[in-house]
Amino acid sequence: MKKVLLTALLLFLTNFWANAQGLGPMRPSELAKQKWFTSIEEATKSPDKVYKLTLRDQKLTEFPKEILLFKNLQVLDLSYN
């Protein structure tokens, strides 16, 4: 679980850097319209369209490295793992 938290922190810092570069996140009203992806398999089929990903309650023990492919990811739910 420590690896999951460390990698989540890395994603946060990456997003922070992108914001500082003017590559900011999508507006909340637009983000609300985006699809929730619910599996890594589904998300990797169209990685550029992944803005929201929930891997909630999937018994993860390590951070899925595939998440790093999702350059537009703005919301990540890893709760209950």
Residue, then its C-alpha position, 0 to 999 in steps of 0.5 A: m500500500k505504501k507503493v500505491l501512496l508513493t506513486a499517487l504522490l508522484l502523479f499529483l506532483t506531475n499534475f502540479w508541474a503540468n499546471a505550472q507549465g500552463l497545461g492545466p487540468m480540464r475545467p470541472s464542468e467539462l471533467a464532470k462530463q467525462k466517462w469514468f473508466t473502471s478497469i486498466e484493460e478498458a482504459t489502455k484501449s484509449p489512453d488519451k481519453v482517460y480523465k477519470l479512473t476508478l480502481r476502487d475495491q479491486k484488492l490492489t497490492e501494488f500501484p498499476k504502472e499502466i496508470l502512468l500511460f494516462k497523460n490526461l488523468q485528473v481523477l484517480d480513485l484507489s480507495y478500498n484496496 
